[in-house]
Amino acid sequence: MTIETLLAPMDLAMLKEERQEGRQEGLLRGLRWSILDGLEARFGPLPVDVQLRIHGLKEETVLRRAHHLAIVSPSVDQFREDLADYERWERPMTIETLVSPMELALLKKERREGRQEGLLQGLRSSILDALEARFGPLPLEAQERLQKLQEETALRRAHRLATATPSLDHFLQTVVSKEGKALCEQPQA
């Protein structure tokens, strides 16, 4: 039995996304090391400002250009100048280069919140699909009550219940009370 067989498809997708992000971080770290190592091999110990500048580079395209410059620049000073010129004039425009750090933080916060909203919407949709596949079209009241569930853990429990509940009535009684309050702390079988 592998870890993939033990995880829900959504969990597996998150693991794959994390793996990809880790690969990208490793790639960037390797490029930084290659730049520093190449410059030191060619010119000896590097000034601290150059080391800090290389460690501060976060974009793959900029790091690749810096690597090229580290190979062809005739001096550390020329490398420093050429890298500054590239960043000032030729750097590809990305959201990170077009907005202030505060705006970027806000955009990232919005993206995180959007991901969470999308996750909850996806869980609700999966619950509805499971119930409709098992019991046919759902009454509007059932759909409305399901929309009131706002917690990820409650929705995950509700999804598990939706795939195994003996009846739609049992599901509704277990997951959502008539007042629309979640009863998912401990779903009853």
N, C-alpha and C positions, 0 to 999 in steps of 0.2 A: 504494500500500500504506500502510495506517495503522498506528499503534502498536498499536491494538486487535487487528489481525490477527496481529501478531507475538508477542503475549503469550498465555500460557496463561490459561484462564478464571479460575483462582485468582489469578493475578497481576493480572488486570484488576479483579477484585473488590477486591483490596487497594488498587489505585490509586483506585478509586471511593470506598472508605472514607476514604482519606487526603484526597481532594478534599473530601468532606463535612466532615471534621474541620477542614480549612483554611477552608471557608466559615463554619463555626461560629465559629472563632477570629476571622475577619474581621468577622463580625457583632458579636461582643462588643467588639472593638477599636473599631468604628464607634460602638457605643452609648456606650462610655467617652468617645470624642472628643466626641460630641454633648452629653453631660452637662456635661463640662468647658467646652466652647464656649458652651453655653447659660448656665451659671452666670456665666462671665466676661463675657458680653455684658450680662447683667442687673446684675451686682454689682461688676464690675471684677476686678482681680487676686485670685485665690483664695488662702486660707491653704494652706500646704504640707500640713497634716494632711488637709484636704479633698481635695486633689489625690491624695495617697497613698491615701486611703480609696477614692476612685473607681478608681484603678489596681488596688487590691486586690480589687475585686469580680469574681467569676468566674462567677456564674450569670446566665443570660439573664433569668430572672424578676425577680431583684433589680435588675439593670441597667435593665430596663424601668420598674420602679417608681421607681428613682432618677431616670430621665429625666423621668417624670411630675412627681416632686417638684421637680426643677430648674426646671420650667416654672411650677409653681403656688406654690412657697414664696415668702413675702414677703421673706425674708432668707437669707443663707448660714447663719446660726445656726439658723434654723427648719428649713432643709433638713437640716442636720446632725442635729438632734433627731428630725425625722420619719423620716429614714433609719434611725437607731438604733432607734426604736420599731418600724418595720416589720421590721427584722431580728430584733428580740427577740421580737415577738409574732405577726406575720402572715406571716413568711417561710415559704414552702412547705417541708415536711419532705422532705429528700432524704438520701441516705446520707451526703453530705458534711456535713450539719448535725447528724446523729445520732451520729456516731462521732468519736473523737479523731483527730488527724493521724496518729498511729502506727497506729491501727487501719485508717485509710483507706489508708495505705501498704501494709499487709499485704493488704487486700482487692484493691488494684490489682496487687500481686505475684501473688496467687492467680489473678486474672483473666488476667494475661499467661501464667502457666504453663498455665492451662486452655486458652487460645487455642492455645498450642503443642501441647498434647496433642491437642486437636481437629484441628489441622492434620495431625499425624502419623496420627491415626486416619482422617481423610478421605483422605489419600494411600494408606494401606494398603487402604482400601475401594475406591478407584479402581483400584488394581493388581489386586485380586481380581476386580472387575467386568470389567476388560479381559481378564484371563486366562480367566475363565469364559465370556465372550462368544466368545472365539477358540477355546478348547479344551474347553469343556464343564465339568462339575462337577470341582472340584479335590480331589485327595486331601487328607485331614486333615493329613498330614505337610507338604505344601506350604504350607498355611495357617499351621501352627504355625511353620515356619521363617521365613515372611514376617513374623510378629509379632515376631521377634527383631531386625528392622531398627529401629534407634532414631534414626538421623540423618536429618534432612530431606533433605540432598543425596543420600544413598544411596537414599532412597525416591523422590525425583524421578527419579534415574537408572533405578531399577527400573521406574518407571511408563513412562518412554520405551521401555525395553527390552520391557516387557510388550506394548506396542502394535505392536512390530515384530519380535519374536523368531520364528524359524522353528518352534520347538516348545516345549512346556512343559518338557521335559527340558533344553533349551538354556538357557531362562530360569533354571531352578533351579541349574544348574551355574554359570552366570555370576554370578548374584546372591548365592546363599547356598551355602556349602560344606556338606558332610554334617555337620560339627560345629556348624553354625548360625552361623558367623561371616560377617559381611558381606564380600563381595568387590567392593564397588562403587566402589573408588577409580578404577579404569579398567575399566568393563565391556567385555568382549570381544564383538565382533560375530560 
